[in-house]
Amino acid sequence: MQQASPQPGLRVLVIDDERAIRRFLRVSLSAHGHKVLEAETGKDGLASAASQRPDLIILDLGLPDLDGVEVAKRIREWTQTPIIILSVRDQEETKVAALDVGADDYLTKPFGVSELLARIRVAVRHAAPSQDEPVFATGDLQVDFARRLVTVGGREISLTPTEYELLRVLVANAGKVVIHRQLLSKVWGPGYDRDTHLLQVTMSTLRHKIEADPARPQFLVTEPGVGYRLKLM
């Protein structure tokens, strides 16, 4: 019986440091009409995901520089491109961690071409059309999600991980009011949903870093008694 192929002409980014696996995937997927892009490290994979805009990403967890779970997490900060994890790790907690950060599926090495093609078909079928871009800009504020780089007027701004995550959530909801409880839950976790003082302090430090006049913010606008909104310009 002829092997079913996923949608023809997919651009598939393979992030894996094993040359033999990359070659196997390149030959197998190319035989079904797909273009295969390759990256050996997590950092190169993140850069390729942003610049090449693949239709699907196949990601190994055991990369030499970044853990694959972290790579998947960073990719999910700005795009919903389907991600299929490939790994020799078959522990349940590892699979859960990868799926929790946004991976669409998990395939344990060794694997067969038929199974991989089936997983790709499912992942692509379930993928929602996306207008995501790796770089967000409003006024002179720019956030490069792929590189986790924030600039204002071309000047790089150094943010703590918490400040960056707060800004990321607001950017993801740009133009909309995000209530205090939602921000606390998304940035700090469910146990912090009533700690508005913590949110206020972090917002204050974030404003001092990106606003020309923190007392009269252009970007991070307060909605009194409700939450905050990233203003679009």
N, C-alpha and C positions, 0 to 999 in steps of 0.2 A: 504493500500500500504506500502511495506517495505521501511523504511527510508534509503536514500542513505547515504553512509559513505564517508568521505574524504579518501585519500590514506591510506591503512592499515599500521599499525605499526608506526605511527608518535610518536615522543617524544615531548610532549607538556608541556611547562613550564607555570604554572599558578602563577602569581604574584598578590596576593589579600590578604588583611588582614581579610576578612570575612570568618570564618571557614565554615559557611553554604554554601557559594558560592563555596569554594574549594571542599567541599564534593560533591556538586551537579555536578560540572565539572568532578571530578574524577570518579564518578559512571557513568555519561553519556558517557564520552569519552572512559573509559575502556570497556564499553559495546560494543563499536565499534572497539575494538582491539588496542587501543592506550595506550601508557604508559604516565602517568601524573606525572610530577614533581611539587613540590609546594614550594612557598616562601611567607612569610608573610609581608616582608618589601621590600622597594626599594633596599636597600643595599644588602640584601640576594638575591634578584632577579638578580641583576647585577652579583654577584659572581656565581650564578647558571648558568646564561646565558653563562658565560665564561668557567666554568668548565664542565658543562653537555652538552653543544652544542646542544640544542633542535632543532627540525625541525620547531617549531612554538611557539610563545610566546603569551599568553593571559594576558593582563596587565590592572589592575584597576588603575584609576587616583587618587583615594582618599587613598593614602598610608600614614601610620603614620609618616614616616621619610622623604621621598622625594616625590615630586609631580610626578605623572605618566608621565607627559609630559617630565620632566627632565630625568626620567629613560629611556624613549623611545629615547630621544636625545642622551644619553650616549651609549646606545646599538648600535645606528646607526653609531657611530663613528668608529666601527670596524667590523660590520657584517650586512648583508642584510637579516637575518632571518626574516620571516614574523611576524609582530606584529599586533594583533587585540586588540583594546582598548575595555574594558568593563567599563561602568560608569553609575551612576545615573544622571550625568550632561548631559543635552540635549541641552544646549545653542549652537548656531551655532559657536560662537567664540571659544568655548572650543574644538569643533570638528575640526575646522580649525587649531587651534594651535597644536593639536595632529598629524594631518595629515601632517602639514607643517614640523614637525621635523622627519618625516619618517614612522609613523604608516601606515599600509596598509589598515586598516578598523576600523570602530567604531560601536559598538553595545551598545545600551542603555538598562540598567536594568529596569524592568525585561525583559527577553528574552526567547525564546523557543529553545529547542534542535535542531529542524529542521533548524531554521534560523542560529544558530551558526554553524552547520555542513556545511551548504551551504556556509557561509562566509569563513570557513576554507578551503573548496575545492577550492574556487576562489583564496584565498591568496597563497596557496601552488602551484596552477597551474601557477600563475604569477611569482612566485619566481624564480629568475635566479640562476643557479648553482654557488656556491661561494667557493672560496678557502681562505676566510678571516680567519685570526687568531687573537685572542685577544692580542697577544704579538708580537711586531715587534722588530727585532734585526739586527743590522749591526755593525760590529766591536765590540767595547765595549759599544755602545749605545743601550739601550733597552727601549722600550715604551710599557707599559702595559695599553692598552686602557680601559679595564674593570675597572681597579682601578685608572685610570688617573695618573699613576706613571711613572716617567722618571728617569732612572738611567744611570750613566756612570761609567764603571768599578765597578759596584756594589754599587756605592755611589748615594743616592737619591738626585735628583736635584729639587729644589723648583722653579716652574715657575708661572708667573702670568697667568690668564685665556687667555689673548691675546697671550702671548708667547707660551702657550700650543697649542692654536688653530692654530697658524702659523706652529708650528712643525707638528701638526696632518695633516694639508693639504699637507705639503711636504712629509710626510711619505706615505700618501694615493697615492702620485704620485712618489714614490721612484724611482730614476734612470732617471726620466724625468725632463725636464726643465719646470718650472711653471713661466709664465710671470708675470711681476709686476702687471698688471691690474687684472689678475685672482686672485692673492694672496690678493690684496687689497679688491676686491669685496667679496671673500669668508670669509676673516677674519674680516674685518671692516664693510662691507656692500657696496651696489651699489654706495652710495654717496661719497665714498672715493677712487674711482678707479684711480684718478690722483695724489693722495697724496703719491708720492714715498718717500718723506722725512720721513714720518711716518713709512713706511715699513723699510727703512734703519736703523732708530733708534732702532726699535724693533728687527730687525735681529742682530744688534750689541750687544744688551743686551743678546739675546738668545745665540749668539756665545760665549760670555764671560762666560756663565754658563755651556755650554756643551763641548766646544772645549778646548783641552789642550793648544793650541796656537791660540787665536782668529784671529791673523794676518795671520795665515796660516791654515785655517780651513780644517779639514779632512772630516767633514760630510756636512756642509752647504756651498756649493760651489756657488760662484757668476758666472753667465753667463753674462759678461759685456754688458750693454745696453739692456739686454733682461729680466733677472729674476734670479731665484735661483734654485738649484737642490740639492736634498738630495742624496749624493753619496753612492752607495752600495759597500760593501767591501766583 
